[in-house]
Amino acid sequence: MPTATQSVKGRGRDSRRNFRLLLVGETTSKLGTSVTSVLLPLVAVTTLQASPFVLGVLTAAPWLPWLVLGLPAGAWVDRLPPRRVMLVCNAVSAAVFVSVPASWWLGFLTIGHLLAAALISGTASVFFSTAYSAYLPQLVRKADLMDRNAQLQAGDQAARVAGPGLGGLIAQSVGSVPGLLLDAASFVVSSFCLLAIRPDGPRPAPPPRRRLSREISDGLRFVVGDPWVRAVTAFGAAVNLAMAGFQAVQIVFLVRTVGVDSDTLGWLVSCGGLGGVLGGLVAGRLARRLGTARALLAIQFAASPFGLLAALAGPGPRLAFFVLGTTVMLAGLVACNVITVSFRQAYCPPALLGRVTATTLFLNYSTIPLGALLGGSLASLFGARSTMWAVTAALVAAGGFLLVGPLRGLRDLPGAPAAEG
């Protein structure tokens, strides 16, 4: 009969194994999604001759379900086993990205099909992301959440760096439409990894069912009413607003204002992703050394001002300003994200976590289209370089939401995993 010590060691091995499976599955899926972010617009432009307006709609389509379903998704996810939700979402997404090459081979592919694929996959992403955030605390100890989130973020950023280049190679070798099968395969890999995870203890009991509107309002009240969650949520929304503006104008800035060619453009944009990998790797160490609250403030106000350097970029050696600025800026953003996500998972009541996650993501993602619109409008009115100054200054100013909240003077956020022994 196994001793108590052997039982604990066995659970520890299972926990590590379960997390490794989740990490492999998620990184593979994110790589497929990153490849598709290149291939799907290529299909629209080269195969279906889409106009710039249609291309903009196609880019926005995956985000639209967050505005419609973001809040009720949390209530629905809290009623269901999160792994089951994730498996269904993977199956739907895989089917969607198989349908595009199938329609192309049959001669029926249209822009409407691509838009539907983007909307359906975006809808699946709403439910998957919400369930995923609620599932991780069931797989790992609260004290390990920071390190595990950091590893997941590093894998995500590595996929974002590798995906565009891989997408270009796939488009050249097999074509942009057949290349979408890679994304479908990545969802299958993710599902196999989820199915291989061994349950580690009982799942938290779902709350008693009530009216959907009441359950949604519970999540909203918690996010708006809790001073710590409110502060980090407002900070995240402001960061997304500024970063959406930055991403909307950076290509125009680099090509038309700085004058870089297409080859240089690719590696310049990739530098930010490499910074994100670095941020994911160092977030846990900084949080343990400084405390989660102090680390969040220190990272934001030490890293975000580097973004201002990007606006100084120019031809030749002055490109170093863009490289240094975006690398440090993205490293800081990812490190801050690791800390805030880990805080939310450790701090929120398990029965509310799905709704709190969905509410937070709804509020954070709702600023992305607004930021992109503002960035494009400002660039049209005042020029790309002036807009780069404005959006990077807004990123620094986003830290004000942390200063007006209750974080000042604290070493650790309440319930923070890094504060535990």
Phi, psi and omega in degrees: 000130184293142176283171179297320180296317179297322179296317179296317179298320179296318178295324178296318178296317179298320180297315179295318179297315180300317181293320179301319178297316179297318180297314180297313182297316182289319179296319178298315180297318179293326176297316178299318179295321179294321176297317181295330178299338175267316188288321184297314174298326178297320177299316181297318186280311189272329183265321185248002177052050180290148177282163177303324179296314179297322178297321177296319177296319179297322179293323182281336189305317180296340181271339185299322179301334177297324182289333183263318189250355186304316182285309179294335180301321180297319179293319179293317182295323180295343180270349190235156173297124186298324181296322178297319178299316182296321180294318179296317179297319177298318180296318179296314181296319178298316180297321180299314185277352166278327185293330182292306176299325180298315179295323179295315180297329180274354178083020184246008186289133180226168175298322178302322178296316179298317179297319178296320179298317180295319180293316182293316179294325175295321177296316177299323179295324177303310183287321180296313183298320179294314180293323181298317180293328178280338184278323184304315179297343176280341184264331186232158176293153179302322181294341181262357186301319183299310181295319181292318176296323178297317179295319179295319178294320178297318177297320178299312181293322177298321177295323179293327178288315185282330188301308182301317178296317178296322178298319177297317178296319180295318180299322181286326187272312184243349181105152185290324182289307177299333180298338179295342176296336177296320178295318177301318179295326181294326177289327177294317177300315179301319180293319178299320179295319178295319180294333181279350180288131179271134177302135182241078181094168183289147175285143177304139181295134179292150179291157176299141184286136175227186177301142183301319180298324179292319180292321177298317181295330176298316178295317178298316181297321180295314182295316183283326186274334181275123186296326181286313179295321179299318182294313183288331177290315177298321177299314180298319179295319180292321177297315180296323177300312181293317183291326176296320175296319178299312183292331179291333187249347188295322180294315178298318180299313183291320185281310188269326182269313182277325177088031180279154177271175186295324180294315179293324181303317183301311184284333176297314180293327180292337181301323178298320178296322177296322174298323178297320176300315179299317179298320178296327182285329186260350186301312182296320181295317179294320180295321179288324183285316185264337193099146188295318180292313179296320180296319180300313179293316183296317182294315181300312186275347174271323187267321187298325178298338177298333178302332179297334179297331183300327181289346178273357186300146177207183181297155174068226184301336181290351172297337179300330177298318180292317181298308181296315183298310183288326180296311181290320180301311180292326176300316179295319181296317180292319178298318177298321180294321177301316182292316183289321178294317179297320176300312183297318181293325182278330189269323187284144175301136183305323182292340181256355192299319179299315181290321178294318177299312182297319179296316180298313180293323177301313180292320181291315185284338181294340179276349183294308178297326178296316179296319178297319179295317179296317180299313179295321180293316180296321179295323178293325184275319190240355180099157186292320183293317178298322178292323176300319176299316185294314185287326178287327174294323178295327178295319176296316182295336180301332178297344178300330178294334176283328182284327180277350176275190184274014186283332184299134179088348178272146171275315183234147170292147181297135180073008184295133183298328182287347181275350183270161183281000000 
